[in-house]
Amino acid sequence: MMPARSDSELLTLLSLRLKGFVDSGEAAQLAGIEQSEADEFLGAAAAADLVVYRDGRISGWQLKPEGRLRGEQLLAAQLDQTGSRDAIGEAYDRFLEINYRFLSTCTDWQVRVVAGEQQLNDHCDPEYDDAVIAALASIDELVQPIAATLTAALDRFASYGPRFAERLSRVRAGDTDWFTKPMIDSYHTVWFELHENLLATLGIERATESKQG
């Protein structure tokens, strides 16, 4: 069975939810639609008081509370219409099982213990760094099947598996900014985005996540 497709309204509102503040070109890229379509929708959404355009040193579109609520309604309706709630929920549970391990691996990349004291990792010990990269690779082996499960249910999750794989490949090749650097679409950035996507899709607030189940 083919994964369920998502409409442009859902995808555009979700792109703002995931990134917080984007221009229409970034929204279109994230949503996988033409920029003209994103421009048209964002204009209509602004008129409906769902989004707002902030103009200044950095300009872009941002969700208003009404837009966040509308997005959550669309996401919930999609799960109900496609019958994919159980599959997404099961994938989310599997993701949570490895989330702490991933975050710990990111900490190991940034900080290490030397003589009993924590200090910033200066990346002058290739053996240590290679071990952390190997840990990242083992996590990737676990998250790839989760991404495949999500993609089989909803097509809007299709980018995550390839994005993780491509970033791991860059890190292994020595371009280690792609491990955790926050200002680029690093492995950590994509991980955080997938986490937020799952929370939004299932209607879970991050602050109460640990209380679920």
C-alpha positions in Angstrom: 0.0 0.0 0.0 1.3 3.5 -0.9 2.0 5.9 2.0 -0.7 8.6 2.5 0.0 11.9 0.9 -0.3 15.2 2.7 -2.0 18.4 1.5 -0.2 21.7 1.1 -1.9 23.4 4.0 -0.8 20.8 6.4 2.7 20.7 5.0 3.2 24.4 5.1 1.9 24.9 8.6 4.0 22.0 9.8 7.1 23.5 8.2 6.6 26.7 10.3 6.0 24.5 13.4 9.2 22.6 12.8 11.5 25.5 12.0 9.8 28.3 13.9 10.7 31.1 11.5 11.2 30.7 7.8 10.8 32.6 4.5 8.4 31.3 1.9 11.2 29.6 -0.1 12.3 27.6 3.0 8.7 26.8 3.8 8.2 25.5 0.2 11.4 23.4 0.4 10.4 21.9 3.7 6.9 21.2 2.5 8.0 19.8 -0.8 5.8 22.2 -2.8 6.4 25.0 -5.3 7.3 28.4 -3.9 4.4 30.0 -5.7 2.0 27.6 -3.9 3.6 28.4 -0.6 3.3 32.1 -1.2 -0.4 31.7 -2.1 -1.1 29.7 1.0 0.9 31.9 3.4 -0.9 35.0 2.1 -4.3 33.3 2.7 -3.2 32.0 6.1 -2.1 35.5 7.1 -5.5 36.9 6.1 -7.1 34.1 8.2 -4.9 35.2 11.2 -3.0 31.8 11.2 0.5 33.2 10.5 2.3 36.5 10.6 5.2 37.9 8.6 7.9 39.5 10.6 10.0 42.1 8.7 13.3 43.3 10.0 17.0 42.3 10.1 15.8 38.7 9.7 12.4 38.4 7.9 10.1 35.4 7.7 6.8 33.7 8.5 5.8 32.5 11.9 2.9 30.6 13.3 0.3 32.4 15.4 -1.4 30.4 18.2 -4.4 30.0 15.9 -2.1 28.6 13.2 -0.5 26.1 15.6 -4.0 24.9 16.6 -5.1 24.6 13.0 -2.0 22.6 12.2 -2.7 20.3 15.1 -6.2 19.8 13.9 -5.0 18.9 10.4 -2.4 16.5 11.8 -5.0 14.7 14.0 -7.4 14.5 11.1 -4.8 13.0 8.9 -4.0 10.2 11.4 -7.7 9.4 11.7 -8.4 9.5 7.9 -5.4 7.3 7.1 -5.6 5.0 10.0 -2.0 5.6 10.7 -2.1 6.6 14.3 -1.0 3.2 15.7 1.9 3.0 13.3 3.1 6.5 14.1 2.6 5.9 17.8 4.6 2.7 17.7 7.4 4.4 15.7 7.4 7.3 18.2 7.8 4.8 21.1 10.8 3.2 19.4 12.3 6.7 18.8 12.0 7.6 22.4 13.9 4.4 23.3 16.9 5.6 21.5 16.5 9.4 22.0 18.4 9.5 25.3 21.2 7.4 23.8 21.5 9.8 20.9 21.6 12.9 23.1 24.2 11.2 25.3 26.3 10.5 22.2 26.0 14.2 21.2 27.2 15.2 24.7 30.2 12.8 24.3 31.1 14.5 21.1 31.0 18.0 22.7 32.4 17.2 26.1 34.8 14.5 27.5 36.1 13.5 30.9 39.8 13.9 31.4 41.4 13.1 34.8 37.9 13.0 36.3 36.9 16.4 35.1 34.6 17.4 32.3 36.1 19.6 29.6 35.2 20.6 26.0 36.3 18.1 23.5 39.1 19.7 21.5 39.0 16.8 19.0 42.7 16.2 19.3 42.2 12.6 20.1 41.2 10.8 16.9 40.7 7.5 18.7 38.1 9.0 21.1 36.3 10.8 18.2 36.3 7.7 16.1 34.6 5.8 19.0 31.9 8.5 19.3 31.3 8.5 15.5 31.0 4.7 15.7 28.3 5.2 18.4 26.5 7.6 16.1 26.6 5.0 13.3 25.1 2.4 15.6 22.3 4.8 16.4 21.7 5.4 12.8 21.2 1.7 12.3 18.4 1.9 14.8 16.7 5.1 13.5 16.7 4.0 9.9 14.0 1.3 10.4 11.9 3.8 12.4 12.1 6.3 9.6 11.1 3.6 7.1 8.0 2.7 9.3 7.0 6.4 9.4 7.5 6.8 5.6 5.4 3.7 4.9 2.6 5.3 6.8 2.9 9.0 5.7 4.9 10.3 2.8 5.8 13.5 4.6 8.4 11.5 6.6 10.2 10.3 3.6 13.2 12.7 3.8 14.4 11.7 7.2 16.1 8.4 6.5 18.2 9.8 3.6 19.0 13.0 5.5 20.3 11.0 8.5 22.4 8.7 6.2 23.8 11.7 4.2 24.9 13.5 7.4 26.5 10.4 8.9 28.4 10.0 5.6 29.7 13.5 5.9 30.8 13.1 9.5 32.6 9.8 8.6 34.3 11.6 5.8 35.7 14.2 8.3 33.2 17.0 7.9 32.3 16.8 11.5 30.3 20.0 11.7 27.5 17.8 10.4 27.3 15.9 13.7 25.9 18.6 16.1 26.5 22.1 14.7 23.2 24.0 15.4 23.3 26.6 12.6 23.2 24.0 9.8 21.0 21.0 9.0 23.3 18.7 11.0 22.4 15.2 12.2 21.4 16.7 15.6 19.2 19.3 13.8 17.4 16.7 11.8 17.0 14.5 14.9 15.4 17.4 16.8 13.2 18.2 13.8 11.9 14.6 13.6 11.3 14.6 17.3 9.2 17.8 17.0 7.4 16.3 14.0 6.4 13.2 16.0 5.2 15.3 18.9 3.1 17.6 16.6 1.7 14.6 14.7 0.6 12.8 17.9 -0.5 16.0 19.7 2.0 15.6 22.5 3.5 18.6 24.3 7.3 18.3 24.8 7.0 19.5 28.4 4.7 16.6 29.3 6.4 14.0 27.1 8.0 12.0 29.9 4.6 11.6 31.5 3.1 9.9 28.5 2.1 6.3 28.9 
